Amino acid sequence: MSSPSVAAVDFLRSVFSSGLQDNAETDRPVVTLTFAQSLDAKIAGKGGRQLLLSCPESMLMTHWLRSMHDAILVGIGTALNDNPQLNTRLIPEVSRPSKLPRPIILDAHLRLPIDCKLLSNFRQGKGLQPWVFCSSSDFPEMSNRKSALLEAGAVIFNVSCENGFLSIPQVLEGLFNQGIRSLMVEGGATVPTLQHIRTALMGKDTVTAVRIPRSQ
């Protein structure tokens, strides 16, 4: 019987054997949406509170899936609630790919804490430099927050807003221009369901949705 690690990576390779190839017909990366979901279709607790929905096997599968993408994107809600690291640390060291995914945060008002794990890992040489996409509009305290995040190690990109949300087409085009060809989206309900699926329905991107179930 194969180990959980081998089983996870074999499964993912079978699913993504051709799905993450560079698409020369578009100027945006291939997008994979991932989420853990309870039996009653919930992906977070009341008020966006973090719930433990994933088991060790599905968490390992998520880390293998991360290793197969150029970048991992979360919204600021997930960044604040979960303080994620967005790396591949659960993959056994002997099998872990040397290439790390780039952490991407959608943060319109630059609320990302300067002491978050993403920035701390970068400063300690344990992760890639986080890229933060924010609104191009001016908000109170925006300048001070931007200066603090830049000093902490973040790279900040400005995009416009559409209906109160950062422009996902601009984000995807910006990522593509920076060399990102495959993007994995993790996190809460707002980022995957409202933004990327809407874009996918417009036929602009290649999108794969992966539901990570909880094992019994």
Secondary structure, 3 states (H helix, E strand, C coil): CCCHHHHHHHHHHHHCCCCCCCCCCCCCCEEEEEEECCCCCCCCCHHHCCCCCCCHHHHHHHHHHHHCCCEEEEEHHHHHHHCCCCCCCCCCCCCCCCCCCEEEEECCCCCCCCCCHHHHHHHCCCCCCCEEEEECCCCCCHHHHHHHHHHHCCEEEEECEECCEECHHHHHHHHHHCCCCEEEECCCCHHHHHHHHHHHHCCCCCEEEEEECCCC
